[in-house]
Amino acid sequence: MSTPQDLRNLGLKATIPRLKILELFERSTQRHLAAEDVHRLLLAENLDIGLATVYRVLTQFEQAGLLERHHFESGKAVFEKNAGLHHDHLVCINCGRVEEFCDPEIERRQAKIAKERGFAIQEHALYLYAECLKSDCPNRNADKQSSLTLRAGEVDAAERADD
């Protein structure tokens, strides 16, 4: 869906920023990207596309149904390519890593609960905020390391203040 004609079919002009941002979402190994992430990746490719343009294009893509916007615990919006398949999210409360999952039993239970209460679900989003328990989690180790580095820096600063 990254050809100029594809964008025109959605009522969007096929500008270089739009094509590059869409291409980035299609080839990125990271599924959930904040506007700042997109901007940083574009700069890494020597593409001079401003952050305001990135925000504008992401919003246009969301409105066109190309991207989905999520607001995880961090408070900042992240976007993912709309693949048309429903899924839910597990979000690590320590490092922010997001893992997608789909569970038919959860989907059935939600529909049953809604029906019992006189509702018919039209759309929903499920975010589970959890702590990763994997002993080999590289994100947890990185998070602990940065926390230790921060604490060591605080101790150094306190010692210097005492001198």
KAFENQUI-V15483 format. One record per run of one state. SS is the DSSP state (@ for helix, = for strand, . for the rest). FROM is the first residue (numbers start at 0). TO is the last residue. If there is no record, write none. Layout:
ss & from & to
SS & FROM & TO
SS & FROM & TO
This chain:
ss & from & to
. & 0 & 2
@ & 3 & 8
. & 9 & 14
@ & 15 & 26
. & 27 & 31
= & 32 & 32
. & 33 & 33
@ & 34 & 43
. & 44 & 49
@ & 50 & 63
. & 64 & 65
= & 66 & 70
. & 71 & 75
= & 76 & 80
. & 81 & 86
= & 87 & 91
. & 92 & 96
= & 97 & 100
. & 101 & 102
@ & 103 & 115
. & 116 & 125
= & 126 & 129
. & 130 & 136
@ & 137 & 161
. & 162 & 162
